[in-house]
Amino acid sequence: MLDPAVIARARMRAQRLWSSTFKDPQQALTHLVAVQAQEFPYARWSLAQRSGEPASSVVQRAFDDGRILRTHILRPTWHFVAPRDLRWLMRLSGPRVIAWNARRCRELGLDAKTLAKSNDVIAKAVDEEPKTRRALAAILAQRKLSPDGHRMPYMLMRAELDVIVTSGPLDGKQHTYAAFDARVPDALEITRDQALGRLAKRYFASRGPVTIRDFSWWSGLPMPDVRRATEIAGRALTRIDVDGRLYLFAGEQPSPKAARSRVDLVQIFDEIGIAYTESRDVLWSDRVKFVVPSSTEGYPHVILRDGRLLGRWKVVRARDDVRVEIRIEEKLDAATRKSVERAAERYRRFATS
């Protein structure tokens, strides 16, 4: 019998926060398809947790080398995506994100003619080497395309969605944009139905058990597309009703047997929370309920015990070190306190490596 506690543990395993055999962050990313990544330093931790907790510099090197890309996809926010997945994902979700942005672009005076011109300018600018946002803004201004206010991020996002640019290596602490074709390998074009089926199978395998509304939220796809995707996935998915809510998953049915208790520190936008909407309440425990993602008195990140909420954490940076501060309301036994301390130390080692 599935219940929220069993579902929570199953998700930790499906997402490879537990029992991962991945040896590098790109493997973890490929498994998850896309990882929300607007908080860049913490998004790197999400990949490290799922790949043997390598040093921060190892994840950074994979990003700089282009084995991990960062772009706007699925929803109008940043995601990490593996290069081999980016073309088919962008064909599937890019037009949807463009439609989402249409009203804001009109408000900013970014009509079709202006965006076509900015695309041309940006494409030429990154043709020889990656450019920072500041450098691209200067080039656009020279071509009498104002980058002021929110115009610049929306011009850059449109260039991403039109497969002109994607992330380049860091230039010091500054992100760069590189030519899409220079970072993303060629791939055979697949049909829309093939893309829908592929996305559904991989989402349910890496996030399940989940609902179709969860899938719609995460993918940015409307419900007709979501229903079509699950129909195509067909026999690869198992369906089960839990208290009137229909869950889908791939693979074996989650076991109700509880494993050894475990504590994990996850960042505010980690996929264990952000990949769900209708069933995000599975994170709640009998003692702890709060909104995810959110920040309470400066504590944005989440502590999980057995995949469910225990408390919050934040990072305090000193000149030569990183300190993790914990906020937990309930009284902990000695074993749980030590588990929390070990989890905090794992993050501290990552952040300073």
LINBELWO-V389705 format. One line per field, one symbol per residue. ss: DSSP state (2 for helix, 1 for strand, 0 for the rest). A space follows every 10 residues. Layout:
ss: ???
//
This chain:
ss: 0002222222 2222000000 0000222222 2201110002 2222222220 0000022222 2222000011 1100000111 1022222222 2222222222 2222222000 0222222222 2222200000 1122222222 2200000000 2222222222 2000111000 1001011112 2220000000 0222222222 2222222001 0222222220 0022222222 2222221111 1100111111 0000000000 0011110000 2222000002 2220000000 0000010010 1111100111 1111111000 0111111000 0002222222 2222222222 200
//
